[in-house]
Amino acid sequence: MDILLQIENIIENNGSDFELSKLFKQYIKEYKDSLDQLFEKNQGKDFLVRHTKKLDSIIELMYKTVLRRTFGNYLPMRSSIPIAVVALGSYGREQLCVHSDIDLLIVYEDVHGYNTELIIEKLFYLALDAGLKLGHRVHEVQDLFKASNEDITIRTSLMESRFICGSSFTWHATTRELHKMRLYQQKEFILNKIEEAQGRRKRFSISMEPNIKEGVGGLRDAQLIYWIAKTIYGIESIKELSGELFTDEEYREYRIAIELLFRVRSALHLITGKQEDTLRLEHIPQVTKLLGFSNQKKLSSKVLEAGWRVNNFTQIFVKKMVRSFIYDKHNISEFRKCRIQKGIYKRDDRLFASYNLKPRPINELLELLINLEDQDYKFDAGFLNQFTYTTISHPLKQKTYTLIKKLLKKEHIYSFLKLFYDAGILHELFPNFKKVLHLPQFDGYHHFPVDLHSVKCIEALENIKEPFIKSLYDSMDEKEKFLLKIVVFLHDSGKGRKQDHSEVGAKLVAQFAKKMQLDGEDTSRAITLVKHHILMSSVAFKDNIHNEKTLYKFMSNVGDEKNLKLLYVLTYADINGVDGVGGKTYTVFSAKLLYELYTSALEVAQNKERITDAKKRVIIEKKVKNLEEFKTLPRVLQNKILSVVSNLFFFKNTPQNILKIAQQAQETKDYSYNIQNENSLTIEIFRRIPLNVGYLLSTLSHLDVASMEIFTLFDNVKYFKIDFTQNVDPSILEDIKIMVEDAFDMSKEVKLRNIEIKKSDITIDCEHSLTHAEINIQTKNQIGLLAYVMHKFEQLNINIVSAKIHSSKFKVRDSFLMEKQNNICNNADEIYKFLTK
């Protein structure tokens, strides 16, 4: 398209502004359509620079067009017109991504001979009508300094100003104001930017789906180091500090990391057709292909590594720049009191190291940590610098292993392990981590890569919130705690191989146990615990934990009571390490299941003779009878409670709950229900009249069900209990009540979703017990799946007594316990047929 000729034709023929904007819109569209081809040839910063230069040319052409339109044949020299068009932000840095807003500053001087307001207005209208996404500011030159002091965001944006077109005289006047702005209240500006960054990093922490722009180690961190360097030194690129602030090699590694982040962010914008800065799991296949990586894990690992590199570089060198700038002589005497070694200081719970101190060998640094008071610590960037650039000889010497052993025996080690991770030496001190360094986990479950997940598990171990588990951990001796820390830390180190990671991890932990000089018994326990570290959660969440066959099989793998206790605490730490302390993965429901499995398995382990279901029920009935509340009940109700047919009802409820449920059942006329919404949503329903279960589950299909129990009690009362994975907004509880009451209207039709289940996804076990069969469904996760399945069971007149729901982002593993009636086990083909329709 010869756009210059067409512009001139429109102007000569006195065409409309609409015609001009339409022409530019078509020109911009053709350019955007060519971006994929441009990206194939030029990626990273080169692509962004080329894109920026193209936008520069478009905006400059728009400005020329407005001037030509305004002045006609009497167009003066552009330098004489007191207007400068300036790029800001990422556009000013020549790092503008294809779907990011184009930040412009129009700066002018008020000269009576020019109608600058009209020119600026026409430029903006033309740009916006042509489809450019503008973020714009208009300032008179003399107002720039004042505007920069009103808002830190404005000052930051103005720091990245770059002249596009217009008057060079106006631009020179602008640069004088920008220089004045840079020198004004530098300390306050720097501290505000650092505080702002700390808040941002908390909101966008490290994860498997990193935010390339805002996250820890993202492009914002790179911009932070530029803003501070620009403020202090007045540089245009931090490369100018290479050889002074940092070495050429350190800068080269940092630039390689930044280059990859540029490539990934540009790819995300091109693939999604919008401003998308998070590398979500669904985008990874296309990004992998577009960037030419061999596989998806390789790409994700490199992105996570790049984020770590930028984070490490930024933390160390931001502090190195500002340390003298924010120097306060009043702190000197305080720090002298806090000196613990030459150049090393401890103030409150934070450790500092002077940048003038040459990085010390790793053994000296480990001895330093060992000799500290046993507590959690935070670390200044200077201290991080010591560990980042320490010298570590390989293979590790026995002296180093001895020091690591002493360190692991301390009560608080999480902060030290996180320090090793941040410094990039975790895999050097613990060779087991070499294969899992920055290794992603595409399972829809883990929030962190393997190495960071392992560190987070130690954090969870040191911050146990569950009182019973905390009491178990506190009851352990030093030897048991040392063993537990090793298996919690190394349980996933076998990942990244083709073989089963639990088997590989067991071999690796055996090697590490030898280095830690564990005796034969503890080494054997460590191997067993790592080999079966997912067993407890798997059995608790997927199997019938009240079935004695399940319990005996479980304990045959665990071994003994001591291993069971260790495995219980390990499982707690592992689950809480998925999304960090305070996360949402470990729920009240999962805690309940793990506790029930632990107590049931402990009972099995402590009894040499097998306990049958009948014997177990007798024991529970005895506990119920001994309750004072039970003794005060009418004899008729006592008999009704003890006559409930289902053993599972007794196994799954405490004696107190059994009485509570029975009393509400006795008082129920047609139906009653309870809704609890504390830690997670629970709906209990008692009914004598029919309940449209399929309809109820369908209306609640937007919520994730954790488990469902259905028991026939007495006097034709059925008891339903539906546990959900988390609580809901209190404002919708009234809506849920209406849904429950509507479910007693059997005329309500179930609006089933399109659910796909294959025959191979279904397993029917008719030998589960004498009275019950089990149906297992393992298929892809689909909204409305449970409602669909329960509706099908109702059509087949299958009486479900218990349902256990286990779902991840992509898959579900549901198990349903059903009564053997209506010759159901001889009609398995009918079940397959109905469920797979």
Summary of the structure (lengths in Angstrom):
residues: 837
radius of gyration: 33.7
end to end distance: 56.3
largest distance: 108.9
contacts: 2659
relative contact order: 0.04
helix: 57%
strand: 12%
